[in-house]
Amino acid sequence: MSAFDSQLWQRIAAHTIGPQDAALSFSARLARENRWSPAYAEAVIGEYMRFCYLAITAGNEVTPSDAVDQAWHLHLTYSRDYWQVFCPAVLGADLHHGPTAGGPVERARYYHQYADTLAAYEAAFGEAPPRLIWPDAHRRFAVDPFGVRVNLRNAILLPRRVALALGFLAFVVGWLAGRIM
Amino acid sequence: MQLFSSWTGSDFLLFYMVLLATCGAASWFIAHRLRPQGRFGESHEPEDIALLAGGSGRLADSVLADLFARGALALALGAKGKLAVAQATVPASPAGRTLLAVREPFDPDEANRMLALHTTRVVARLRREGLLMRPEDHARLRWLAIAPFIVLILIGLYRERAGSALGEPTGYLVILLVVTALLAVVRFVRVDPRTAAGIAAVNGLRRQSARLRRAPQPGEAGMAVALFGTTVLVGTPWEPVHAMRHPNSSEGGTSSDSGGSSSDSGSGCGGGGCGGCGG
């Protein structure tokens, strides 16, 4: 029997997080807080649901990608839904979130769990996890953890390449101006 | 009547450059179409795939990664950039056992040399299985692949001699001839020794094993490196094997320890021993 045929998956797939008539839905809030497109946020929620399935069925601790983790974090803030409906009635078990305690041992442990999670995903759903949502280990453990919360009313964000290009352009213009004047 | 006698030097140079580009395309086309088909088998041993995907160096890297990921090898204490045997009793392939029998620390290049005999055996096996070309087929394909360049060089030499005889400057043409000769040498050296079946086997496995490129499990590290090179080890606990091969690589440096969270499902742990996961 595939994961899609299981009763657990049917319950997970049928579950909607948060009030359905809310002006700001769970999906919209997830997209807003992470500056994702609505379609990407929906895709991440779908992967979060798959992750929850694996958490119950894999038989060992599982580790999400950063994007899925963001969905999990947000779901935990919908605490009534999470603890009073989702865990008891949908998953049939408590699903606790455990951040790393830090250090190289933990670092290795979380790598192994991430690798096991990807393997369990492939075994359960018959396909590799989507790369855009489940990136490689380097991205997951060396790049994504540097994400921070920024209020765009107070800051201007530029991709690093654009900032470097603008800096180089300013240097060239300044140098030329100095030569001309 | 002399060929190209009515052409100016610049006309001929332009013509030559167009022919050079055409020769590059023709060389690729010849190597693609005339490559022996081979036999589509089921050779999925990591060492076979490593040699097919990246040559002897890749085979050594694959064996090292496999042994390192399974704890048989570790970083040598007091010998920077070298590995030493940590557990000689770990089950290993014949190539792996060769390295596990070494008492002194060694680096990847030394491992490559120590596995030379094994590499020769793998090459022979892949030729028997129809995944690598036989030497005579490979040599024939190499000569065919550079045949367009040879013809072009002959045409260019003819024009250069004729131009020199008339006292015309031929410096740019000589430069183009040298470039053509260099391209021919590079092409000759780099003609892929695999049969069409060998290339298809590697490409097929790469498609099937996309997950290994992201986060291989310890038992998959050897195959992951075989298919994709040591770059797949960046971000894994086995990154030192990649760092040895690419000491100046800008990738890596996964010192962050803030990147994890995990689930602790009560039903998944069994025995009720999963408390204290924090949150």
Interface residues (C-beta under 8 A of the other chain):
Chain A: F51 A55 I56 T57 A58 G59 N60 E61 V62 T63 P64 D66 D69 W72 L91 G92 A93 D94 L95 H96 H97 G98 P99 T100 A101 G102 G103 P104 E106 R107 A108 R109 Y110 Y111 H112 Q113 Y114 A115 D116 L118 A119 E122 A128 P129 R131 W134 P135 D136 A137 H138 R139 R140 F141 A142 D144 P145 F146
Chain B: A210 R211 R213 R214 A215 P216 Q217 P218 V232 V234 G235 T236 P237 E251 G252 G253 T254 S255 S256 D257 S258 G259 G260 S261 S262 S263 D264 S265 G266 S267 G268 C269 G270 C277 G278 G279
